[in-house]
Amino acid sequence: MALPKYKTSRANTHSRRANWKASAAQTVTCPNCGAPTLPHVACPSCGSFRGRVYRDAIQSAHTK
């Protein structure tokens, strides 16, 4: 495995790490209630996903 011959300067390190930016999670609007929710996940406010309602599963997970 290769080892660096010289110490990497702060300028090079900071310029390399400048591209590591955090991005906000993409959200979609729920077609049932209109609340923002993550894609491919049941809506946390109404519990619907692809026309089905999973409200019982969400309530039991939050009450524990």
Backbone as CSV, one residue per row, in Angstrom:
resi,resn,N_x,N_y,N_z,CA_x,CA_y,CA_z,C_x,C_y,C_z
1,MET,0.840,-1.173,0.000,0.000,0.000,0.000,0.889,1.241,0.000
2,ALA,0.573,2.195,-0.845,1.395,3.392,-0.981,1.193,4.342,0.182
3,LEU,2.277,4.987,0.587,2.223,5.987,1.648,2.556,7.347,1.061
4,PRO,1.954,8.407,1.601,2.290,9.737,1.071,3.708,10.130,1.464
5,LYS,4.432,10.722,0.532,5.805,11.134,0.797,5.853,12.442,1.580
6,TYR,4.860,13.325,1.353,4.845,14.612,2.019,3.488,14.847,2.693
7,LYS,3.476,15.744,3.653,2.243,16.106,4.350,1.353,16.914,3.405
8,THR,0.068,16.601,3.394,-0.873,17.356,2.580,-1.173,18.685,3.256
9,SER,-1.069,19.767,2.516,-1.270,21.091,3.087,-2.735,21.311,3.456
10,ARG,-2.960,22.304,4.309,-4.332,22.610,4.723,-5.170,23.096,3.551
11,ALA,-4.563,23.853,2.658,-5.298,24.374,1.504,-5.785,23.233,0.613
12,ASN,-4.923,22.250,0.376,-5.336,21.111,-0.442,-6.395,20.285,0.272
13,THR,-6.242,20.112,1.568,-7.217,19.335,2.325,-8.575,20.019,2.322
14,HIS,-8.581,21.335,2.561,-9.848,22.065,2.617,-10.508,22.134,1.245
15,SER,-9.721,22.290,0.197,-10.318,22.349,-1.131,-10.882,20.989,-1.540
16,ARG,-10.259,19.912,-1.101,-10.776,18.586,-1.392,-12.063,18.320,-0.618
17,ARG,-12.094,18.738,0.655,-13.270,18.505,1.490,-14.404,19.476,1.208
18,ALA,-14.163,20.501,0.395,-15.200,21.481,0.091,-16.340,20.864,-0.713
19,ASN,-16.073,19.745,-1.376,-17.112,19.104,-2.178,-17.994,18.178,-1.365
20,TRP,-17.661,17.934,-0.095,-18.472,17.070,0.753,-19.530,17.908,1.442
21,LYS,-20.621,18.158,0.760,-21.692,18.984,1.297,-22.894,18.111,1.625
22,ALA,-23.524,18.414,2.727,-24.745,17.709,3.088,-25.903,18.315,2.316
23,SER,-26.803,17.479,1.852,-27.976,17.965,1.128,-29.233,17.538,1.877
24,ALA,-30.245,18.353,1.766,-31.510,18.064,2.434,-32.199,16.891,1.747
25,ALA,-32.937,16.120,2.528,-33.646,14.971,1.971,-34.780,15.455,1.066
26,GLN,-34.951,14.794,-0.064,-36.005,15.155,-0.995,-37.349,14.705,-0.436
27,THR,-38.340,15.566,-0.506,-39.672,15.235,-0.025,-40.672,15.355,-1.156
28,VAL,-41.760,14.626,-1.029,-42.879,14.702,-1.962,-44.133,15.007,-1.148
29,THR,-45.153,15.516,-1.799,-46.400,15.798,-1.099,-47.277,14.560,-1.114
30,CYS,-47.916,14.312,-0.002,-48.811,13.155,0.118,-50.071,13.428,-0.706
31,PRO,-50.473,12.505,-1.581,-51.686,12.744,-2.366,-52.959,12.694,-1.524
32,ASN,-52.879,12.099,-0.337,-54.065,11.975,0.509,-54.287,13.220,1.351
33,CYS,-53.242,13.700,2.051,-53.413,14.841,2.953,-52.613,16.064,2.534
34,GLY,-51.641,15.931,1.638,-50.864,17.067,1.177,-49.668,17.406,2.038
35,ALA,-49.373,16.609,3.046,-48.232,16.873,3.922,-46.943,16.419,3.244
36,PRO,-45.821,17.069,3.513,-44.551,16.609,2.941,-44.103,15.311,3.609
37,THR,-43.650,14.377,2.801,-43.201,13.079,3.300,-42.064,12.565,2.439
38,LEU,-41.319,11.613,2.941,-40.239,11.018,2.176,-40.813,10.110,1.095
39,PRO,-40.155,10.018,-0.067,-40.658,9.125,-1.110,-40.480,7.659,-0.721
40,HIS,-41.398,6.838,-1.154,-41.404,5.390,-0.917,-41.591,5.046,0.560
41,VAL,-42.169,5.948,1.345,-42.403,5.741,2.775,-43.830,6.163,3.062
42,ALA,-44.491,5.471,3.984,-45.848,5.849,4.367,-45.849,7.239,4.992
43,CYS,-46.913,7.996,4.771,-47.019,9.366,5.271,-47.107,9.341,6.797
44,PRO,-46.282,10.119,7.503,-46.333,10.099,8.960,-47.567,10.781,9.541
45,SER,-48.222,11.647,8.779,-49.378,12.350,9.338,-50.683,11.584,9.132
46,CYS,-50.879,11.004,7.940,-52.149,10.293,7.712,-51.965,8.781,7.618
47,GLY,-50.744,8.294,7.374,-50.486,6.858,7.349,-50.795,6.173,6.036
48,SER,-50.995,6.920,4.960,-51.335,6.288,3.688,-50.090,6.132,2.820
49,PHE,-50.090,5.077,2.010,-49.012,4.825,1.069,-49.575,4.029,-0.084
50,ARG,-49.499,4.578,-1.281,-50.007,3.953,-2.508,-51.462,3.530,-2.389
51,GLY,-52.276,4.378,-1.819,-53.703,4.119,-1.742,-54.139,3.298,-0.554
52,ARG,-53.219,2.724,0.182,-53.569,1.962,1.375,-53.292,2.795,2.614
53,VAL,-53.990,2.505,3.691,-53.800,3.239,4.936,-53.135,2.303,5.934
54,TYR,-51.980,2.709,6.435,-51.209,1.939,7.397,-51.190,2.660,8.738
55,ARG,-52.290,3.243,9.121,-52.355,4.055,10.333,-52.119,3.216,11.584
56,ASP,-52.616,1.998,11.650,-52.443,1.162,12.834,-50.972,0.834,13.070
57,ALA,-50.222,0.562,12.008,-48.812,0.230,12.130,-48.016,1.441,12.634
58,ILE,-48.373,2.622,12.155,-47.663,3.837,12.582,-47.978,4.157,14.026
59,GLN,-49.249,4.034,14.440,-49.611,4.363,15.807,-48.967,3.398,16.798
60,SER,-48.912,2.126,16.462,-48.328,1.175,17.396,-46.822,1.388,17.534
61,ALA,-46.156,1.844,16.475,-44.722,2.083,16.554,-44.414,3.312,17.404
62,HIS,-45.284,4.329,17.349,-45.011,5.556,18.099,-45.438,5.455,19.560
63,THR,-46.373,4.584,19.892,-46.857,4.507,21.266,-45.931,3.727,22.157
64,LYS,-45.008,2.955,21.582,-44.094,2.156,22.409,-43.055,2.995,23.071
